[in-house]
């Protein structure tokens, strides 16, 4: 790999010398062709990523794109695309991350027993999900930082 960069202009650096970089440059060209002001821009980016992953199952960029989309795309889509990746890419850090998410979603799917956890209640007393075994429990998770949740 070579990097050409001028002092204090790091964002304008030019990388060369790897197949992955060439693939990334082609992907950037496809992104540049998308009208970012259109309402359908997000869907077009998603389709572009999907096509890239299908066309290049042996690319580290495919695994990276899949990590970005792993919770935004339907689980079946993620699973199919992951399974289509080459074994080397599946074993990459990004590939392992995608597989971990697939397993976690599978383990926490409807019909599966909820994972036990312990937290504190409003009175600072310990509260465990397993303490409610045999009773109906409604779990309502939300984030104080999430405006729609509030």
C-alpha positions, 0 to 999 in steps of 0.5 A: 500500500502507498499513501500520498498525503500533503501536510495538513490535508489528510482527508484528501489522502490517496491510497493505492496498492491493494485489491480492497482499495480498488473495490472500495473506489468502485463502490465510492463511484457507485455511491457518488451516482446516487442522488442524495437529495432524493427521498429514495437515497437511503434505499438506493444506498442499501441496494448498492450495498446489497449488490456489492456484497452479492457480487463480491463474496470474497471482499473484506468490504462486503463483510464491512458493509454487512456489519453496517447493515446487520441490524437494519436488514431482515435477519434472513437477508443478513444470514443469506448474505453471510452464508454466501461470503467466502470462508476467509471473509466469514472468519474475518473480524467483521465476519465474526461480528455479523455471525455473533449478531445472527446468533444473538438474534436467534437466541433471543427470538420469539418463542425462545426463553428470555435470557436472565438478567439482574438489575435494580428497581426504583427502590434500589433493590435487586431484581432478577427476571428469574425471580418471576419464573412461572408468571407473565412478565411484560418487559419494556425497554427504552432509552432515556436518550431516545426521543421516540421512546420517551 
